[in-house]
Amino acid sequence: MDNSLNLLVLSLAALVGIFGGGLIYWNRRSIGLAVAVPLVVIGLTAAILPWNAGLPAQADASDQWPTLENMSSTFPSEVPVGGFVGSDACIDCHQDNHASWQASYHRTMTQVASPDALMTPLDDVEVSAQGTTFRFQQHKDLSWAEISETGNAASAKLNVPIVMTTGSHHMQAYWFATGLGRMTDLLPIVYIKESQEWVPRNHAFLRPEAPFADDERGRWNAECSACHATNRRERPRGQEGWDTQVSELGISCEACHGPGAKHVQLWRNRSQTNVDVLGDVDDPIVNPASLSHERSSQVCGQCHSINMRTEDLQKLNEHGHGYRAGDDLSDTRLIWQRDVEKIRAFNKKEGLPGAKDDLLPRSFYPDGVTRVTGREYSALVASACHVRGEMSCLSCHQMHQSGSDPRSRAEWANDQLNPVALDDQACLQCHQSDQYGEQHTHHAAGSSGASCYNCHMPHSAYGLLKAVRNHTITSPNLAVDMAAKRPNACNLCHLDQTLQWSATHLDQWYGIESPRFTEDQRTIAASLLWSLKGDAAERALVTWSMGWSAAKDVSGSDWLLPFLAQRLDDDYPAVRLIARNVLREFAGLEGLATTSTSSDLERRQAINDVMTYWAKKHSDVSPNPSLLIDSAGELQQPVIDRLTRQQDKTIVDLAE
């Protein structure tokens, strides 16, 4: 077949595949991914592999595989505009800062999917989940995923090229080329770093279990790129897909310091002429540390907030977001708080669609406290320490590791905390230590209960299979926390105590009035009420806390085993994963064999394994009615069953 005829056949295949597969793809909620994906892949692969058309028959097979460079037109391109020059321009003068940024997870937020960018090798790997099998192979420097229906040898099998990654801290997602310009699509499985396993993407987030159903085509171009890249321009092209450009993939130097072209030129001129050419000209580069606490925090808030962009769409596509470090963020963003009417009024004024009411409970507790991680700025600006004081993101975090910091780069990069923020010294920058000793904490100095963080920034926010410290700084108040369906700081540490116990101490120590309690709340440990009858968010938070070392030291841990075992069969896959991870911390359960996709039989076997382990351990557990352990040391199973039947089935789908 000559080249022209070959190309014609491929073009027809592309049209048929894209049209037929696309129709199914858009409606795959009803028929499942296993049928939809292969059809889409047939069309898209035919569209993006035209170089195979003219290969001579005797060509070496290895020559047929493209490289990442060959595929560069199929994923967002790095095109610095508007004064952006890229992070490489910073190396000569700022080697130490560039090195620490290089080691940060900001840099690797989005990367071209070269072998060294992958969290796990994508070569000779097979993953099966939800009726679909993914077989990964690497050819040259490019990995491919062959997608087919599990157990069906006759199902369509075609490769998609993995061209881009998102994430490198906790998990990594993989984007493949679609052949529609620079538009990418997302594999429905992700790799979890801590447990070194593949899971369906919707299992890695706190949402109801569902089959592969989300349509992610173009999502990175339209949404993720806003915060997972620097100075993005969406540039939609209708039926041609997207021509998305960014100044740099990942979060680069200029995302926090502003465009660097003028700064580089000024100092280059000065160096070349050996004359102070700056004169009265201000260096335009921004150091967030020199800004006010409001403006420096807004640099972080451009991404770490729940916000709505208020700029003209055409301007966004041509020039990128108008916000630059040092600007007032409110000029180009509406920072959401839980104020529906304010959002609706703004939308009406701007002629925008109605407020996404469903996003509010997915992001905030009913009292306005932020409930998800990654949105710390929205939490900070609701805190008195920021509103009435001068607390900023930089009060605790540092974007470049200092030379005097004894930690390894990896330790620092985990949360990018300033050494002063590793303990209460962060709070003592403003508060006087003599006012906040044992007479204030009512806990022994140096204990976990004396930590400012544990009382005022408890692990009541959620994200990425973890409970995280809430950045809305509050004080424990059971009436407030209960009304918001939010686990309180006291019982997230004292897992073995009741709500009544915590309320009594708060009343005695601080005069905080106790709310009314039910009989269960007076007599059963709060952690068990959250675990057995709470909604999915409460179950996730308390299950993680059952593995928190500070809580286990205070409350003991062996008694937790039966309740953790029950969460292995939770309706929500994320809760199952958290429970499994916590159980694996117990000596003897490190190899507990269950995943979020385990069958009912496999889950029951894992639960039996834990209960067999418990049978050997529970003789050491003292009878305790509040822990549902009777005088004979046995579980009060009828009470456990009753509480389980009362479980809150409210749908939870957090906007992580």
N, C-alpha and C positions, 0 to 999 in steps of 0.2 A: 504493500500500500504506500503510495507516495505521500510526501509531507502534507500537501494541501488537502488530500482526501482524509488523511489521518486527523488533521486539525478539525475538519468539518465534522467527522464522527464524534470527536471529543466535545466539540461545541454543542452538538445536538444532545449528547449525553448529559452535558452540564445543564442545559435548559430543562430537559425532562426531569433530571434528578432534583434540581433546585425547586422547580415548580411543584412536582409531586411530593417530594420530601418536605418542602416548606409548608404545604397545606396540612400535612399530617403533623409536622413539627409544631405548628401553631395550635393544633388541637390535641396534642399528645396527652393532655390530662385524662382523656377518655380511653386512649388505646395503649399508653405506656411507652416508655423510652425505647424499649428493646426493638420496637418496630420503627419508631420515628427516626431515631438517630442514624441507623444505617442508610435509610433513603436520603436523608439530608447529606450524609457524608458522601454518597455516590455522586451526587450532583456537585457538591462543593469541591471534592477532590478532583473531579474531572476539570473543574474550572481553574483550579490552582496548580495543576501539574502539566501545563502545556509543553514543558520542555521534553517530556517523554515522546512527543509526537514524531520528532524527526530523528530519533536515535537509530543508527544502523543495527541490523540484526546481530552482528557479531560484536557489538559493543560490550565491554565489561559491565556486568550488572551493577557494580558499585558506582559506575558513572551516572546511573540513572537517578541516584539520590541527590537532592539539592542540599545546599548548606544553609545555615542561618542567613548568611549574606544574600544568597539567592532569594530567600523568603522575605527580605527586608521590606518589600513593598506591601506585605500582607498584615503588618502590625503597626501600631502608632510609631511615628518617627520623631526623633529628637531634632528639633529645629529651634535654636535659641533666637528669639526675636524680642523687640521691645527693650533692648539694653541688657538682656540676659546673655551670659557668655559661657556658662557651664562651670562645674566645680573644678575641672582641671586647671582653670585659670588661677585658682587660689593656691595651688601647691607650692609654687616657688617662694612665696612670702609667708605662708601660714602652714608650714609642714606639720607641726604638732596638732593643730586644730583639724587639718585635713585628715590626718591619720586617725584621730578619734572619731570623726564623722564617718570615715571609711569603715570603722568597726561597729557603727551603730546600725540599728534596725530601721532607722529612717532611710538610710541609703538604699537598703535592699527591699524596700517596700514593694517596688515593682522592678523587675529585671527582664532583660532578654533571656530566653531560656537556654543559655549556654550550659554545658555540662557542669561548670564550676558554680553556677547559680542555683542548681537544683538541690533541694534539701535531701533528696534520696536519689540514687541513680535510677534513671528511667531506661533501663536496658535489660532485656530478658526478664521482665517482671510481669506477672499476671495477677489481676485483681478481679474478683467476682462480687457483685453486689446488686441486689434487687433485680435479679433476672438478666443482668447485663454483665458481660465479661470484657475487660480492658486488658489488652496485651501490649506492653511497651517494648519497643526496640529502638536502639540508637543506630543511626547511619550517619557516618561522618560526625559533625557536631550537632546534629539535629535529632531529637527524639520524636517518635511517632507512637500514636495510640491506635491500635486496631480494636474497633468496637463491634461486638456481635452479641447475639442473643445467647445466653448461657445454655449449654447443652444442646444447642441446635446447630448441627454441622452444616445444614443447608442455609442458615441465615446469612444475610449479606455481611461481608467482611471487607472493610476498607479502612485505610489509615487516615488519620488526621495529624498534621504536623503541630507539635507543641512549640509555640513561638515566644511565649511570655509567661512569667510567673508573678504571683502576688503573695506576699508574706514570706517571712523567714525567721520569725521569732517563735511562734507557737505552732503555726500550721502553714501549709503552702498550697495554693490553688494554681491550676494550670489552664492557660488559655490557648486555644488553637485557632489557626487561620481559617477564615470562611471563604476567602476568594472574593468577597464583596468589599473591595478597596482595603482599607486598614481596619475593618471591623473584625473583632475577635469574638469567639464564643468560649464558654467555660465548661471544662469537664465536670461532670456531676459528682466526682469523688475528689477528696482532698487528703493530703498526707499530714498526720499529726506528729509533731516532732517528739514530744515527751514520751509517748507510748510507742512510737515508731510503727504506726499502722495506718492503713488506708480506711477511710470511712466515707459513706455518702455525705456529700456536702451539707445536706439538710440535717444530718445527725450531729454535725459539729456546732450547731447553734440551737438555742433553746426554743424549739418550735414543735408542734405536733408531728408525729411520724407520718410520712407521706411518701409515695413513690417518686421517682425522678419525674418532675413535672414542670419545674421552672424553665422559662425561656430566657436564657442569659445572653443571647446574641446582642452585641452592641452595648452591654451593660457597662463594661469597663470604659468604653468610649464616652458614654453619656453620664455615668455616675461615679464609678470608682476612681476614675482619673482625676476628679476634682481634688482629692486628697491623697491619692496614691502616686501622684506625679507633681512636677513643678511647672506652673504656668501652662496649663493645658488649654487647647482650643479644640472643641468637639468636632467642628467642621462636618456636619452631616451632609451627605450627597444623594439623598433620596434613594432610588432603587439601586444606585451604585454603591450603597453602603456608607462608609465613613472615610474621611481623610484626616483622621485625628493627628494633631501635632502636640508635642510638649517641648518645653525647653530642656527638660531632663526627666528621665524615668526615676521614680523614687523621690524622696524629699531631699533636695539638694541645699547647698549653702545659701543660694539666693532665695529660697523659700522663706528663710528666717532673716536674712540680711538685706534683701532687696536686690534689684538688678545690679550687676557688678561692672558693666562696661566702662562707665565713667570713672569709677574708682580705680580700675586697673589702668586705664589710660593716664590718669593723673599721676599715679605713682611710677608708672613706666617712664613718663616724661621726666619726672624728677630724678629718677635713677640715671637716665641717659644723659641729661644735661648737667647733673651734679649741682643743680640750682633749685632752690625752693620755688617752684613754679606755682605752688598752690595759692600763695598770696592770700587774698581775701575770699578765695573760692572754697566753699565748704565741701568736704568729702561727702558724697551722697550716700555712702554705704552706711547701714544702720547696725548698731550693736544693741540688741534688745536689753542687755544689762544696763545700758545708760538711759533707757526710757523710763517713764513713770510706771508704777506697778500696774496701772490699767492698760497702758499701751503695750507693755512687754508681754502681758498675759494674752492680749489680743493676737499677738503673733502666733501663739499656740492655738488660740481660739478659732483661727481661720479654718482649722481642720478638726480640732478637738472640741466640737460643739454641735448642737443640733441647730442648724441654721437654714435659712432660705436666702438665696442670692437675689438681689434686687436690681441687678444690672440689665441693660439691654442685651438681648440674646445675640444680635448681630455683632455687637461690640465684643461680647465674650468670645465669639468664634474667630474674630479677626485678631484680637489683641490679648486674649486671655483675661483672667479676672482682674478687675481694677485695683483690688487691694494690694498694697505694698507694705512691707514691714515699716512700722512707725505711723501708719495712717490710723484713722479712727475706723475700726471694723464696722461700726454701725452705719457708715456711709454706703456700704455695698452689701451688707448682710443684715437680715433680721434674725437676731439670736432668739431662738425659741425658749420660752419658759412655758409652764403649763397654764397658758392663758389663751384659751380657744378664741374668745371674742376678739382679742387683739390681733390674732392671726387672721381671723375671718375679715376683720375690718381692713387690714392691709390688703388682703386678696381682692376684696371688693373694690378698693381704691385703684388697684393696679390692673383690674380686669382679669385676675387670675382665677383658676379653678378653686373650688371650696377648700377649706382647710382639711388637711388629712387628719380627721379626728382620731382615726385608728392609730396614728403614729404617736399620739400623746401617751396613752397607757402603755405603749410598747417602749417608751423612753423615760417616762416619769412615773413616780408613785403618785397616788391621788393628791398628796399634799404638796406636790411640786418638786420633791427631792429627785434628782436624777438617779435612775436605776440601772443604767448600762455603762460599761466601760468604753473608753474612747471618746467620751463626751465630757471630759473633766472641766473644761472651761464653763460649760453650762452649769455645772455643779459649783464651781468656785465662785461665780458671780452671784450666787444665791447665799453665800456665806458671809457672816458679819466680819470675819477676819479680812476679807477683801473689800467689802462695802464700807465698813467703818474703820478698818485698819489699812495696812499697806502690804498685805500678803499677796504674792504673785506666784505664778508657776515657778519662777526662778528662786523663790524662797526655799524650795525643796529640791528642784531638779537642776541639773547642769547639762548643757548640750555638748560640752567638750570636757573630757576628763582632765582634771588638774594634775600637774606633775607630782604633787605631794600625796596624791591618793594612792594608798598601798594596794588597792584592789587590782585584780587583773582586768584587762579590757572587757572580757566576757562578763565578769561580775558587775562592772559599772554599766555596761550596755543593757543589762536586764531591765532596769527601770530608769537608768540615767539619773540616779539620785546623787545629790551633793553629799559628801561625807557627813556634813552637819545634820543631814536629814535622816541618818540611819538610826537616830534615837531622839529623845525629847529635846535635844538642842535646837531642833528646827522651831519648836514652839517657844523656846526660851529666847529666841531673837526678839520677841515682843513681850512675852509674859515673864514676870519675876519668879524665879525659882522658889524664893522663900514664901510665896503665896500659894504654891501648888505642891507642897510636900505631902506627907502622909495624912496631915489634918484635912487635906482636900480630897485625896484619892481614896483614903481608907483602905489602902493596900500597902503591903510592905514595899519599901523603896527597892527598885531594881526588879520587881516582879512584873509579870505581864499585865496584871491588873493596875499597876501604877503607870503604865504607858499611856501617854496622851492619845496616841493613835487609836488604841484599842477601845477607848471610850467615845472619842469624838470623831473618829474616822473608821467606823467598824466595817467589816466585810459585808456590806449590804447592797453593793452593786454587783452586777454580773456581766461576764463576757468571756468567750473563748474557753468554755468548760471550766471556769474558775469563778470563785467569789473574789471580789477585789474591794479595796478600800474606797469608801464613798467620799468623794471630794466636796460634798456639801457638808461642811463642818457643823455638827449638831451636838447636843447633849442628850443622854438617854432620858426618855420620857415614855413610859409604857402606853399611856393613853394615846399619845400621838402616833407611836409606832404601830400599835394594834389597829388604829383606825386606817392606817395606810397599808395594812397587811405586809408590814416590813419587819423582819426579824430584828430584835433589839440587841444592842451591844452587850448587855449583861449576859443574856442567855446564849449568845453566840460563842461566848467563852465558857460560861458555867452551863455546859450542856446537860448536866445532871440535876439542874435545879428548875423549879417551877416559876411561872410568871408571878405568882403570889410572893414567892421568896424574893425575887428581884424588886418588886414593887415595895415590899416592906423595907428593904434596905435603902431604896431611893427616898422613901418617906423619912426614915430615921436620919439619914445623912444630909439630905438636901431639902427636905420639906416638900418633895414632889408628891402630890396627892395620888393615891392609888386608885385606879379605875375599878369598876365592878368586874368580878370574874365569875365564870361558870365553875361548876364543881371540877370538871376536868382541868381547867386552868389553875385551880388551886392545888390540885393533888398530883398531876402528871407533869413530868419534865417538859418544858416548852419545846425542846428539841424534838421530842417524840411526837408532840402534837403537830409540829410543822412537817415532820417526816412522814407521818401516817395520814394526816387529814388536810394538810396544807395544799395550796395550788402548786403547779409545777415550778414556779419561781422560788417559792419557799422551800420546796423539796430540794431543789438544786443548791441553794445557798447553804442550807443546814447540812446536806450531805457532804459538801466540800468542807464545811467547818468541822465535821467529824474526823477529818484527816488533818486538821490544823494542829500543829505541834503544841501551841500554847493552850488550846482547848483540851487536848488529850492530857497534858500535864496536870491541868487543874481538875478535870472531871474523871480521869481514868479512861480506859479505852476498850477493855475486853467486853464490857456490857453492850457496846455499840454494834457488835458483830451481827446479831440477828436482824437488826433494823437496817443495817447496810445491805445485808443479803436480800431483804425484801425489795430494796431499790434496784436490784439487778433485773427485776421484772417490771420496772416502771413503764408507764405508757410513753414516756418521752425518752428517745434514744440518748440525748445529752445527759440526762440524769443517770441512765444506766452506765454510761461511760465514766462519769464522775465517781459513782459508787464502786465500780470495778477498780479504778485507779486508787481509791482510798484503801480498799481491801487488800490490794497488792502490797501495801506498806506494812502489813502484818507479817511477821516472820512465820514462814510456813505457807503463806498464801501468795507468794511472789509470782507463781506460775498459774494463777487462777485463769482458767481458759474460758473466756466469754468476751464477746464484742457487742457493739450496738446492733449488729445484724444477726446475732445468734438466733437460732430457731427456738421455739417454745421448749422443746425437749432439751436443748443445750443450756438454756437458761435455768431450767429446773435442776439440771445436773450441777451447774455451778452453785446454785443456792444450796443444794444438798451437800456439796463439798464444804461450803462455809459453815453450815449447821453441824456437820460432823466435826469440824475444827472447833466450833463453839462447845460442843458436847465435852470435849477434852478440857476446855478452859473454864467453863462456867462454874465449876466447883470452887473456883477461887473468887467468884463474884458474890458479894454479900447481898442478902435479901434487901430489896428496896422498892417499896410500893410505887414511888414516883417514877422508877425506871421500869415498872411493870414486871418486876421480878418478885415472886411470892416468897413466903417464909421457907419453902422447900428449895429455893433457888431456881425454880422453874418459871418460864415465861407465863404471864397472864394472857394466854392466847385468846380467850373470849373478848377481853378488852381490846386487844390489838385488832381483832377481826371487826369489832364494832367501829373503832376509829377509822379503819381502812374503808369501810362501807360509807363513811361520812366524808370521804376525800373530796376536796373542792375540785370539780371538773371544769372550772372556767378555762377557756382556751388561752394559752399563754404563747405569745410569739414575740419575743423581745427584739428590738431594733439594735442589734449589736453592731 
